[in-house]
Amino acid sequence: MPEPVDKDRYESSLARLQEIFADINDTATEVSKWRCPYKNVEDRCTASFGCRNQDRDVPEGELAACTGSDKLDYRAAWEA
């Protein structure tokens, strides 16, 4: 039979996870103000839609290169 759950330990663990995810969320929100969220670590575009910063001159099957600058506000560059 499984051991009973330690309610205090469980609630402490949840509180710690909330702190961790809140920090991750805060960082992602701040970074999104200057870096396109679709740009991966290799400067490739992972968006499934067009963007004026995509260089589509890449080999078949590869992601488009992101030619944008991280010093710009990217939110206006996305095409719906």
C-alpha positions as CSV (number, residue, x, y, z in Angstrom):
1,M,0.0,0.0,0.0
2,P,1.4,3.5,-0.9
3,E,2.6,5.7,1.9
4,P,0.4,8.6,2.8
5,V,1.2,12.0,1.3
6,D,2.9,14.5,3.6
7,K,0.5,17.5,3.0
8,D,3.0,20.1,4.3
9,R,5.8,18.8,2.2
10,Y,3.5,18.6,-0.8
11,E,2.3,22.2,-0.4
12,S,5.9,23.4,0.1
13,S,6.9,21.7,-3.1
14,L,4.1,23.3,-5.0
15,A,5.0,26.8,-3.6
16,R,8.6,26.3,-4.7
17,L,7.5,25.2,-8.2
18,Q,5.3,28.3,-8.4
19,E,8.4,30.5,-7.5
20,I,10.5,28.8,-10.2
21,F,7.9,29.1,-12.9
22,A,7.2,32.7,-12.0
23,D,10.9,33.5,-12.4
24,I,10.9,31.7,-15.8
25,N,7.8,33.6,-16.9
26,D,9.2,37.0,-15.8
27,T,12.4,36.3,-17.8
28,A,10.5,35.2,-20.9
29,T,8.3,38.3,-20.7
30,E,11.3,40.6,-20.5
31,V,13.2,38.8,-23.3
32,S,10.2,38.9,-25.6
33,K,10.4,42.7,-25.6
34,W,13.7,42.6,-27.5
35,R,14.1,39.1,-29.0
36,C,11.7,37.3,-31.3
37,P,10.2,34.3,-29.5
38,Y,10.4,32.3,-32.7
39,K,14.1,32.6,-33.0
40,N,15.9,29.6,-31.7
41,V,19.4,29.3,-30.3
42,E,20.9,28.8,-33.8
43,D,19.2,32.0,-35.1
44,R,16.7,30.0,-37.1
45,C,13.0,30.9,-37.4
46,T,10.6,28.4,-35.9
47,A,7.5,30.4,-36.8
48,S,4.9,28.6,-39.0
49,F,4.0,31.9,-40.6
50,G,5.8,34.5,-42.7
51,C,8.0,37.2,-41.3
52,R,10.0,39.9,-43.1
53,N,13.1,38.9,-41.1
54,Q,13.1,35.4,-42.6
55,D,15.9,34.5,-45.0
56,R,14.2,31.6,-46.9
57,D,17.3,30.9,-49.1
58,V,18.3,27.8,-47.1
59,P,18.5,24.1,-48.1
60,E,15.2,22.2,-48.4
61,G,13.9,21.0,-45.1
62,E,15.9,23.6,-43.0
63,L,14.4,26.4,-41.0
64,A,14.7,29.9,-42.4
65,A,17.5,32.0,-41.0
66,C,16.4,34.9,-38.9
67,T,18.1,38.0,-40.2
68,G,16.6,40.4,-37.7
69,S,18.4,42.3,-35.0
70,D,17.8,41.6,-31.3
71,K,17.8,45.4,-30.8
72,L,14.4,45.8,-32.5
73,D,10.9,45.4,-31.4
74,Y,9.8,42.3,-33.4
75,R,6.2,42.3,-32.6
76,A,5.3,44.5,-35.6
77,A,7.3,42.3,-38.0
78,W,5.0,39.3,-37.9
79,E,2.6,38.8,-40.8
80,A,-0.8,37.4,-40.0
